[in-house]
Structures are given as structure tokens and as C-alpha cells.
Amino acid sequence: MRVLQVCAEIFPLLKTGGLADVAGALPAALQAAAGAPTGPGSVDVRVLLPGFAAIVAGLHEPVVVADLPPRPGVTGARLLYGSLPACASLPGRSLMAYVIDAPSLYHRNGGPYSDAQGHGYADNHLRFALLGWVAARLTSGLDQFWRAELVHAHDWHAALAPVYLRAAEQASKRRLAASVYTVHNLAYQGMFAARQFAELDLPDSFGLVDGLEFHGQISFMKGGLFFADHLTTVSPSYAREIQGPEQGCGLEGLLRMRSRSLSGILNGVDDAVWNPRTDALIRHHYDARKLSGKARVKAALQQELGLAPRGDAPLLCVVSRLTEQKGLHLVQQALPRLNELGVQFALLGSGDAGMEAAFRVQAEAAPQSVAVRIGYDEAFAHRLIAGSDVILVPSRFEPCGLTQLYGLKYGTLPLVRRVGGLADTVDDAQLETLDDSATGFVFDEFSAEGLLEAMDRVLALWRRPKDWALVQKRAMASDCSWEPAARQYLDLYRRLTGVLPA
């Protein structure tokens, strides 16, 4: 079975969030789950990416597959093919990739989606329409040596892949490929002015309400949700939640209509990248049987951050985008009380300018208890998660979440709100009945008070070192691997394509 994964970023070449981790790990997991690399039941997975400078630079031995015909906003674009260094979890096999080489679209001084001031590029509709258009062409002969049988598009950037595929099928009057569209976060939909639909080169009917039209604008995500053969999102709870008005972002009616073609499949963690026993980005290694290395990582982290060198104080961390969705204003409200309780706190993240400034002020006011780093640093993220005792994810909504999974892997107990993938992956430690399932701490009320009530249970367990270690070891034994998700995706692909396993 030939599968094309379509996404906008991929670890380790370009990462702005968890999508890149998924894009880098899922292809390898699919190939591993399928077994033999060739023969009946095998899966040939390739990825399609926009040619951002970091991605083009990381493409090994590129060859030109095709010169792309002129499209709105771009001429002289090419499709390249080569291998990427994104399969650390599957040694001996390369991840093969198509990359759209269109410097006028993808080489910018700012980030991949917005400029240095955080404003989305005015031609984003063209930049990511091209991604979807090329995906559809790879099902019908753009590469004369390989034709995708299933297209799996991720998030709004790739949402037009099933749309262009459906348009091509209507034009050719034949089935070209199956399609899956995965929502990683429904809140980011790829919204554009209605007048820009004319530049997408799609049938006029696709711009109507049974298509991309959304409250007088066009929504790339709505197009993917409407035209893909099957929809997935990244946790079972989130798949249910987005069918209601609170988290449906105006698309709940469409999602309910398509509920029989909607699945929730939990993300996993790449063990080759996130593993405290082998992690090359931390100085001291450890595992559930021997946790002494974690204490040494914590001591080194406290020294690095200028925090008081206290092994008796629980160290809480956050690794996150600074947005209202992530509930970090709750952390800001709770920090003065946490300081009074002797808790230490460290944050790595960026986003809302007001939040950044507020966290900096709190760090300046209590430098031995609070440390803040604005921005993102992959190596520091590993040190921070490995060296902390608790990782906070108090989100208003959370499709899946990856940081709580990293916390589980590293024995850094997650403190999360009971929502989305957080509810699906963390089992609450109730101290009165500390059972065999507890792996962290869960609260319900989206408020600083709800967070602090959960912190009372954190501190109570912290004062019982044997029980803390027991929950730590149970957390580290959680199956956070990609194997369950890969098997579910393979089953879905096979149903959609009619390809039977070996």
C-alpha cells in the first residue's frame, strides 16, 4: 500500500509544535507496524512537505521529479524527491519525501506561517493550496514511478489535499485514491477571505456551503472535513468534544453529520527521541528501576536556572505555547501561592506578549523559585522535562497533548485538566485510594482554585516518597509508544483502500 503523508513541518528539520513530532514519528511507526518492507501487507510511506528553507536544506540527494506548471502566485516551482533524517526510530530505513521547491512562496525572513511580528502572510492561501494540489497530483501520475493509493493530510495547512483530490476525481470520472484528514487542533482552521477562493482553481461549487464556505469566508479545514473519506483527530475524547458547541468552533454540525466517519486515535511518543535511558540531550540517564539519575538532572537544572539547590522542593515545569487555550493564566494566578508553599517553577515557551511579560515579572520577583525562558529550545526542553518533578498542562481544551506523554516517559508526573487527550492519558492519583492505575493528577474546574486544589494532592503525595516513587514508576510504564496508533491507522487505511494485511 502506497501512503502519502501531507504536512507542513517535520521533526527534526522544522518544528513549531507537536505536529512536527507526529509527522516525524508516524511514518516510521507505520512501516514498523506493517512488518516486512516489501511484499503483501507492506506499507510504502512517503511525506509531502512545503519547501521551507530548513526542509530543502535537510533533503538528502534530491532529484527533480517534475517541473510544476504555473499556478496562482507562483511560477518556476519544482517537485523534489529525496530522503529525510526523520526516522531515528527505524534504523536502516530512510524516510522518503517529496518537497515543493518554490522559493518565492516558502523562503521568508519570518516563520513558516507568519512574519516576525506574528502576522500571517497575505498569500498563505496560495502557499498551502499548492501543498494540497501537489498531493492530489501525486495520485495521478505527477511522479511516473510512484502513485499514492491513500493521502493522509494533517491540519489546516494540508486540508485542501482531499479537496483537490475530490475535484480531480470529478474531472476524470474515476477513483484516484482514498483520503484521511486529521485534525490536530480545530481552533486553527485556515480562514481566508471569500474573494480568495477564486485563486484556488477549484470548481465553483466547492466554494459553497457544502464545501469551503464558512460564515462568509472560506475555511481550509472545513474543506478537509467535508471532502475527506475519513476524519480522525488525536484522541477519543477530543473526537467526542468537537461534536458539541463548546469545542466545535462552529463546525460541530458538520462533525456530527460525519460522526460515522470520525475516529479518535491517540498520538504517541517516539522512543528514539524521548527516552530517559538513552536521551542524548540530558547528561544523566535513568529508568524506572534506577531513578537516581533523575535527581542529578534536577540538581543540574536548578543550577542552570539559578534556582535554589533544593532536592526537597518539588519542581514544576511548563513547556508550551503561551496562549489562553493552554490555561497558563491559571498558573500565573496560582504562582504566588505556590511560592508560599515552597514549590519551584520553570517555564519554556513563547506566544502571547502579555503572558510573556507577566511570567518574566514573576521570575524577577522570585528568582530562586521561578525561572522563565521565552522561546523554544529542543535540547533545553528535554533537560527541563527530565529534571522536573511535575509537568503542568492545565488546558482549556487539548486535542491530545504531547508534553504530558513526555512527562509520563520521564517520571515527571503530569498535572492536567480533565479534557481531550489529557483525560485519555493521565489517571488521577487519589491519595485515599491510591490504586494501580494512578499516573498523575487530574482536575476539572478551569480555574486557579481548581489547579491549587490539585496541587494540594501533589504536595501530599510528595510528602510520601515511597508512594511518589510508586506512581512515578507506574507513569514510566505507561504505553506511550506509537505502536497502538500505527496499528489503528493501518487498519483504517486498509479498510479505505481494500488492501488486506499479509
N, C-alpha and C positions, 0 to 999 in steps of 0.2 A: 504494500500500500504506500503510495507516494503522498506525503503530507507537507503542506506549506504553512508554516507559522508566520504570521504577519504582525509586526510590532514596530514601535518607534525607537526603542532603546534596548540595550542588552549588556549585561554584566559579563566581563569586566571593562568593556570599552566605553560605554556611556551609561550613566546611571543618574537619574534624578529621584528615584523612589523604588518601591518594591517591584514594580512592573519589570524593571531590568533584571532583577534576581530571578523572577519567574521565567522570563524569556531565555535567560542563560542556562537554566537548570532543566526546564521541561523537555526540550528535545532529547537530551541525553537520557533522561528518565524514561521517555517513551521507547527509545531504542533498547534500553536495558530490559524494560518490561516485556518487549516483544521477543527477546531472546536472540536467536541467530540473526546476523546482519543481512543475510540473503535467504531466499527461498520462501516457501509458503508461510504466511503469517508474519513475515518480517515487515519492518516499517522503515521507509527511507524518508527521514525528516530533514527538511531544509527550511531556512528562515529567509524572509524578505525584509530588508531594512532600508530606510532613507539614508542617503549618503552624507550624513553629518561627517565633519572632518575627522573626528576621532574614530568613527567606524570605517571610513575609507582607509585611514592610516593603519588600522588593525587587520585589514583584509589581506590574507596571505596569498601570494601568487595569483593575483586577479587576472581574469581573461574577460574579454568583451563578448557578451552573449549576443547583444543586439544594440544597434543604434535606435533610440526611441523616436517615433515620429513627433513632429511639433504638437504641443498641447498648449492650452491656455496658460500663459505666464512663463513658458519655458521652451527653449529650443536647444538643440545640441546635447541632449541628455543621452546617457548610455546606461545599459544594464550590465553590471559586472558580476562575475561569479568567482568565488574562492572559498577559503576556509577561515574560520574564526577561532581564537583561543578561548572558547567558552564552554569546553567540555571537560573540565578538570575532573568531573565526577565519572567520566567514562574514558579512562586512559586507553590510548591506542586508536581511538576513533576521532576524526575531526568533525566539527560542526560545519556543514557546508552552507554557504549563504549567497543569496543574491543581494546586491547593493545597487541602489539607484544613484548613479553618479550624475548629479545635476547641481553644480556648484552655485549657480545663481539662486537656487531655491534653498539649499541646505547649508551653505557656508556663510555664517553670520557671526558678528562680533559678540552677540549676546548668547543666551542659552538656546537649547534646541527648539523651544516653543515661544519664547518671549525675549524681549531685549533686556538690556542691563537695568532698565527702570521697571521691569516686570510687566510691560505692555505686550500683549500678544501681537505677533507680526500680522500686518494687514493682509498678507497673502497666504495665511495658514490654510485657508480652504483649498488653495491650489497645491500647496506643498503636500498635504496629506490626501487630497484627491488623487494625486499621481501615485501615491503608495497603493491605494485601493485599485486603481486602474491597472497598474502593472501586475498586481496579484491576480486579477481576473484574466489577464492575457497569458499568464503562466499556466492556465488550464487549457489553453487552446493554441499552443504552438509557438509562443514567443521564444522559448528555448526548444529547438528542434530535437534535442536529445532527452528531454525530461518534461513530463506534463503532470501537474498536480491533480490528484484524484480527490483530495479534500483540502479546503482552505480554512485555516483556523485563525481568525482575526482577533486582536486584543485591543480593547479600549477604543476611545473615540477616534484616535489617530488612524486606526486601521478599519474603522467601521464601514467605510464605503467599499471594502473588498467584496462582501456578499451582495452589495447593491450593484456594482459594476458586473459581477458575475451573473446576477439575475438579468440585467439588461442585455448582456452578451448572449445568454441563453434564449431570450425572447427574440433577439435579432436572428440567431442562427437556427431557431426552432429545434434545438436539441439539448439534451442534458450534457453539461460540461464537467461539473464536479459538485460534490457536497460541500456545505459550508457550516461552520460553527462560529458563533460570535460570543466572546467572553467579556462580561462587564467586570472591570476591576474596581470602578468607583462610579456609581450612577450620577454623582453630583457634577462630574466634569463631562459635558455632553458634546463639546464641539459645536457651539452655536454660532451661526453666521446670518448676515442679512439675507432676506428673501431674494433680493436682486442678484446675489452671488450664485444662486442656483444656475443661472444661465451659463456660467463659466464652467460648469462641471461636465458638460457634454453627456447628459443623461436624458432619457425620454421625458417629455413634459409631464406625463402622468406621474412620474416618480417624485415630482415636487409638490404633489397634492397631499391631503391629509392622510391618505393611505400610502404614505411614503415618508419623505423627509420634512414636510411642513410641520411646524410646531409653534403654535401661538404667533403666527405672523412672521416667524423666522424659519430657518432650516436647521435641523439637528442631525449631525452626522450619526450620533449614537442611535437616534430613533430609526434612521435608515437601516443600521445593522440589526436592530431589534425586530424590525418589520420584515426584512428580506432574508435573513439567515435561516437555514433549515433548522438549526437547533441553537438554543441560547444556554449559556452557562454563566454562573457567577461563582465567586471564590469561597463560598461557604454555604452550607444548607440553610442556616438561619438567615443570612442576608438574602438568599433567594426567596424566602417567605416574606421578609420585611419589606422588600422593594415592591411587593404587590399591594401595599397599603399606602395611604396618603402621607403618613409621616415621613417615610423614607423613599417614596416612589418618585419624587422630584417631577411630578406632573405626568410621568409615564406609567403610573400604576395600572391604568385601564388597559393599555396595550400589553403590559406584562401579565395581567390576569387573563387577557384573551389568549395569550401564548403560553399559559401556565403548563400545559401538557408537553410543551417543547422547551421547558426551562428546568435546568438542573443546578444544584449547588455542589461544587467539588472543591474541597479544601486544598489550598496551596500547601506545599511542603518546604523543606529546608534542604539545601544542597550540602550533604555531609562532607564533601570535599572542601567546602569553603567555611562552613560553620561547624566546628568540632573542637572542643577544648582540649582534646587529646592530641590533636595534630596541627592546630591553628598556627600558622607561621607568623601571624601578626600579634601574638602575645608571647611574652618572654617565658612564662612558666606554664607548663601544661598540667592538666589534671583530668580525672574522670570521676564517675560516681563512687568507685571503690577507694579512691585516694584523692581527697579534696584539699589537701594541704597546699597544692599549687595555687588554688583559687585565693587563699589568704595572702599569698605572696603577690599575686597580681593586684589584689586590692591595696596592699601597702604601697606598691609602686605607683598605682593610680593616684592614691591620696597625695603622695609626694609630688607627682607630676602636676596635679591640680592646685597644690598649695593648701590642701585641706589638712585639718588636724590629723596626725597619725594615730587614729583610734581604731583598734580592732574590735572594740566593744560596741561601737556605734553602727547601726545599720546604715548602709549607703544606698540611697535610692537613685535611680537614673532614668532619664528620658532620652530617647533617640527618635526624633520626629520632625516632620514639618510643623511649623508653628502656625496653626490655623484653629479657628473656633471649633471645627469638626473634632479635633483631637482632644478637646477638653482641657487644654493646658492653662486656660484662665482659672480653672478649678485648682490646679497645682499652685498657681500664683497666690490665690486666696488662702490656700492651706499652708503655704511655706512658713509664715511667722509662727504658727502653732507647731509645725514640725521642728523648727529651730528650738523652740522651748522644750520639746520632748527629747532633744539631743540627737536628732536624726540628721544625717548629712545628705546632700542632694547635688547631683551633677547633671547637666543638660548639654546635649549636642543637637543643634537644629537651626533652622532659619525659616523665614516666612514673613508673617505679619510684623511690620516695623514697630508697632506699638508693643507687641508682645516681646520682641527682641529687646527693646529699651527697658521694659519693666523687669525682665529677668536680669539684665545687666545691673540695674539698680539694686536688686535684691542680693546679687553676688557681691557687689561693692559694700553693702551694709553688713554682710556676714561672711567674710572671705574664708574663714576656717570651716564653715559649714556648707556654703553654697558656691558652686563653680559653674560657669556658663561658657560654652564655646559656640559662637554663631557661625554657621556654615555647615559643610558636611565633609567629613574626613573618614574614609572607609577604614583605615588602619586604627584610628582612634575609636571608631565605633566598636570595633572588636575588643579593644582594651577596656572600654567603658562598660560594655555588657559583661565581659568576663570578670571584671573586678568589682562589680556592684553586687549587692545582696538582693535587691528588689528592682524590677523594671516596671514603670508606671505606663499604663495605656488606658486612660480614663475617657475614652472617646464618646462623643455624642452618637456617632454611628461608625461602624468599622466593617467594611466588606469581608475582609479576612484578617488582616494584620499579619505582619511577619515578625515584628520585634518581640512579641510575646512568645513566638516559637523559638526565636534565638535565646530568649531568657530561659525557656524550658531546657534547651540543649545545654546551656552553660550553668545550670543550677542557680540561676538568678530569678527568684520566684516572681512571676507576673502578678501585678495588682491591676485588675482590669474591670471595666464596666460590663455588665451582662448584656451584650449586644453583638449581633453579627457573628463573625468568626471568633471573636473573643469568647463568647458564650460557648462556642463549639469546641474550644481547645483548652480551656482552663477550668479545672474543677476546684470548687471553693473548699478551703480548709476551715471547717467549723471546729473550734477547739474542744467543745464539749463532746463531740462525736468524731474525733479525728480518724476518718476511715481510710480504706485502702486506695481511694481514688483521688485524694486531695493533692493538687499540684500547684496551687497558688491561692489568690484571694480575689473574690468577686463581689462587686457591689451593684446596686440597682439605681438608686436615685442620682440623677445627673446634677450634683451639687457638691460644693466643698465639704458640706456636712457629711454627705454620703461617703466621700473619699476619706475623710478623717475617721469615720466610724470603722471603715475597713482597716485603716492604719492602726487603730486600737488592737485589732486582731493580729496584725503583723507584729506589733511590739510584744503582744502577749506570747506569741509563738517564738519570737526572738529570745525571750527570756527562758525558753525551754530548749536548750541547744540540741538535745538528743532528738526531740520531735522536729526541730527545724531541719536537722540533717536528714531525718527520715523523709520529710516532704521534698527536700532537695533531691534526694536520690530517686524518689518516685517521679519527680518532674523530669529528671535527666533520662529516665527510662521510657518516657513518652515516645510514641512513634510519630516523629515529625518529618519522616522521610517523604520523598516524592513518590515512592512506590505505590501507595494506595491510590493517589491521584492519577498517576500514569496508567494504572490498570483501568480505572474508571473512564479515562479519556479514550483509551484503546477500545474498550467495549463500545463506547459511543461512536467512535469513528467507524468501527466495523458494522454497526447497525445501519449507519447512514450510507455507507458505500456498498454494503452487501458482501464485504470481504470477510471470509471466515478465518478464524485463527488456525494455526498449524495443528 
